[in-house]
Amino acid sequence: NAEANSRAGAARASRDARATGEGQGQARVAGAGAASISSYRGKVRAKLRRALRYPRSEERRGNGGVAQVSFTITAGGGVRGVRLVRSSGNGVLDEAAIETVNRAAPFPDLPGNLREFQVDIPLRFDPRR
């Protein structure tokens, strides 16, 4: 059954993402294989990396941290429900993490016939970079 295989592949991809700490993306509707989900997750991470802006004030002070954000990518590539799930311990960096998601949108079209894609990902602000 193609639908069952697709669901199993999406579940494996989601488990793999959690295990590596690279952030997770989870499909809400079956219809995309594990390879396309994994590829899509990589595109989302790359878009977020390009959109990340380290606040100058915090960079000068040497303040860093990891803020974990969660959001849903809709079929058209838009985002909704952007929220902070784990604070970096620094309000300025937490706000910059949320702004990163909004700046990165729109995201690429969803793979297969997915309607939405849930993302939970850490964004790192490292003063040593």
Helices and strands as residue ranges (DSSP letters): H 2-20, E 24-27, H 34-51, H 56-61, E 65-74, E 79-86, H 91-104, E 116-125
